[in-house]
Amino acid sequence: MDQQKTLEMVRTRAADIRMIVMSFTISHVGLMLVLGFGGAGLADSGIQLSLATFIVLGSLWCLAFMDDGMQDMMAGLSDLDGFEASAMGQRLAKQPIIVFRIVNVVVVALIVIAELMAIY
């Protein structure tokens, strides 16, 4: 595959990652507003269950999508000629993708735990 095509695929996956981060952020801000202004309606166990389900499943979906996008980007970048010799390639060799994957899981887990604590 030519270099330009690979670079376009990497750019597309980077845009996908930016969009999932935006979607995650907007949905969780919306949830915080519901939790903050929900009032007595949040005492209903059905509402609590539906919010908790959305929080957990939505977060898992976003986390999986983000992880897949990061793996695709790294694979695409490694296919580019000279990437390993570039400053970015050398930096990523020092900080492998696993570091970012772990940080993503930890941050999402902490957000989910905080939201679930606010519900229950």
PEPE-V871956 format. One record per residue. N is the residue number from 0. RES is the residue in one letter. BURIAL is b if it has 16 or more other C-alpha atoms within 10 Angstrom, else e. Layout:
# PEPE-V871956
n->N res->RES burial->BURIAL
n->N res->RES burial->BURIAL
This chain:
# PEPE-V871956
n->0 res->M burial->e
n->1 res->D burial->e
n->2 res->Q burial->e
n->3 res->Q burial->e
n->4 res->K burial->e
n->5 res->T burial->b
n->6 res->L burial->b
n->7 res->E burial->e
n->8 res->M burial->b
n->9 res->V burial->b
n->10 res->R burial->e
n->11 res->T burial->e
n->12 res->R burial->b
n->13 res->A burial->b
n->14 res->A burial->e
n->15 res->D burial->b
n->16 res->I burial->b
n->17 res->R burial->e
n->18 res->M burial->e
n->19 res->I burial->b
n->20 res->V burial->b
n->21 res->M burial->e
n->22 res->S burial->e
n->23 res->F burial->b
n->24 res->T burial->e
n->25 res->I burial->e
n->26 res->S burial->b
n->27 res->H burial->b
n->28 res->V burial->e
n->29 res->G burial->e
n->30 res->L burial->b
n->31 res->M burial->e
n->32 res->L burial->e
n->33 res->V burial->e
n->34 res->L burial->b
n->35 res->G burial->e
n->36 res->F burial->e
n->37 res->G burial->e
n->38 res->G burial->e
n->39 res->A burial->e
n->40 res->G burial->e
n->41 res->L burial->b
n->42 res->A burial->e
n->43 res->D burial->e
n->44 res->S burial->e
n->45 res->G burial->e
n->46 res->I burial->e
n->47 res->Q burial->b
n->48 res->L burial->e
n->49 res->S burial->e
n->50 res->L burial->b
n->51 res->A burial->b
n->52 res->T burial->e
n->53 res->F burial->e
n->54 res->I burial->b
n->55 res->V burial->b
n->56 res->L burial->e
n->57 res->G burial->b
n->58 res->S burial->b
n->59 res->L burial->b
n->60 res->W burial->e
n->61 res->C burial->b
n->62 res->L burial->b
n->63 res->A burial->e
n->64 res->F burial->e
n->65 res->M burial->b
n->66 res->D burial->b
n->67 res->D burial->e
n->68 res->G burial->b
n->69 res->M burial->b
n->70 res->Q burial->e
n->71 res->D burial->b
n->72 res->M burial->b
n->73 res->M burial->b
n->74 res->A burial->e
n->75 res->G burial->b
n->76 res->L burial->b
n->77 res->S burial->e
n->78 res->D burial->b
n->79 res->L burial->e
n->80 res->D burial->e
n->81 res->G burial->e
n->82 res->F burial->e
n->83 res->E burial->b
n->84 res->A burial->e
n->85 res->S burial->e
n->86 res->A burial->e
n->87 res->M burial->e
n->88 res->G burial->b
n->89 res->Q burial->e
n->90 res->R burial->e
n->91 res->L burial->e
n->92 res->A burial->e
n->93 res->K burial->e
n->94 res->Q burial->e
n->95 res->P burial->e
n->96 res->I burial->e
n->97 res->I burial->e
n->98 res->V burial->e
n->99 res->F burial->e
n->100 res->R burial->b
n->101 res->I burial->e
n->102 res->V burial->e
n->103 res->N burial->e
n->104 res->V burial->e
n->105 res->V burial->e
n->106 res->V burial->e
n->107 res->V burial->b
n->108 res->A burial->b
n->109 res->L burial->e
n->110 res->I burial->e
n->111 res->V burial->b
n->112 res->I burial->e
n->113 res->A burial->e
n->114 res->E burial->b
n->115 res->L burial->b
n->116 res->M burial->e
n->117 res->A burial->e
n->118 res->I burial->b
n->119 res->Y burial->e
